[in-house]
Amino acid sequence: MTKLLLEAIAKAKRLPQWEQDALAAMILEEIADNHRCLATEVKNQNADYLVNLVESSLVLSVN
């Protein structure tokens, strides 16, 4: 764990419970959003690869 994250957690521990819960919900949503973005990027890269593969195959079959 980084020093900055440790510092943030130490400060968050001093917050009231409802603020801790709100902060935790925001952090978890941010992590989930990052995972969704990464998954979408991987899918897009795979789709681009498949399109290029098909295009290359079509070029080779024409020649």
C-alpha positions in Angstrom: 0.0 0.0 0.0 1.4 3.4 -0.9 2.2 6.1 1.6 -0.5 8.4 0.1 -3.2 5.7 0.5 -2.1 5.0 4.0 -2.3 8.7 4.8 -5.8 8.9 3.3 -7.0 5.9 5.3 -5.6 7.3 8.5 -7.5 10.5 7.9 -10.6 8.7 6.9 -10.6 6.7 10.2 -11.2 10.0 12.0 -14.3 10.8 10.0 -17.8 9.9 11.3 -19.1 6.5 10.3 -21.5 7.9 7.7 -18.7 9.8 6.0 -16.5 6.7 6.1 -19.3 4.7 4.4 -19.8 7.4 1.8 -16.0 7.5 1.1 -15.8 3.8 0.9 -18.7 3.6 -1.5 -17.0 6.2 -3.8 -13.8 4.3 -3.7 -15.4 1.0 -4.5 -17.4 2.6 -7.4 -14.2 4.1 -8.8 -12.5 0.7 -8.7 -15.5 -1.0 -10.4 -15.6 1.8 -13.0 -11.9 1.3 -13.7 -12.4 -2.5 -14.1 -15.3 -1.8 -16.5 -13.2 0.5 -18.6 -10.3 -2.0 -18.7 -12.7 -4.8 -19.8 -14.1 -2.6 -22.5 -10.7 -1.6 -23.7 -9.6 -5.3 -23.9 -12.8 -6.1 -25.8 -12.2 -3.3 -28.2 -8.6 -4.4 -28.8 -9.7 -8.0 -29.4 -12.4 -6.8 -31.9 -9.8 -4.6 -33.7 -7.5 -7.6 -33.9 -10.2 -9.8 -35.3 -11.2 -7.2 -37.9 -7.5 -6.9 -39.0 -7.2 -10.6 -39.1 -10.3 -11.0 -41.3 -9.2 -8.1 -43.5 -5.8 -9.7 -43.9 -7.3 -13.0 -44.8 -9.6 -11.4 -47.4 -6.6 -9.7 -49.0 -4.7 -12.9 -49.1 -7.6 -14.9 -50.6 -8.0 -12.3 -53.3 -4.4 -12.4 -54.3 
